[in-house]
């Protein structure tokens, strides 16, 4: 790899790290939303069975 290409890639590294961290945070948020939805769904199903 030539020096100019390597230099350009290294300059992008901080941006890549930020995007990676934001992706991890979004994944955690999605997991929380999915778990909340699953719990709500389970409560609704169980509630209907008890009626």
N, C-alpha and C positions, 0 to 999 in steps of 0.2 A: 504494500500500500504506500502510495507516495506521501510525502510530508504535508502537502497542502490538503489532501483528503483527510489525513489523520488529524490535522489541526482543526479542520471544519467539524469533524465528528466530536472531538474533545470539547469544542465550544458548545455543542448541543447537549452535552452530558447533563448539565444542571437542569435543563428543560425536561429531559427524559426522566430524570429522578423525580421531578415535581409531578409529571404526568403519571408515573408509576405509583407514587404515594396517593395521588387523587383517585386512581383506579382502585387501589386497596380500600380506601375510605368509602368509595361508592359501593364496592362489593360488600363491605360490612353493613352499610345502610340497607342495601337490598336484602341481605340476610335477615336483618331486624324486621323489615317490612314483611317479608315472607313468613317469618315466625309469628308475627303478630296476626297476619291474615289467617294462618293455619290455626292458631289458638282461637280466634274468633269463630272460624268455621266449625271447629270442634265443639265449642260451647253452644253454637246454634244447633248442631246436630244432636248433641246430648240433651239440650233443653227440649227439643221436639220429641225425643223419645220419652222424656219424663212426663210430658203432657198427656 
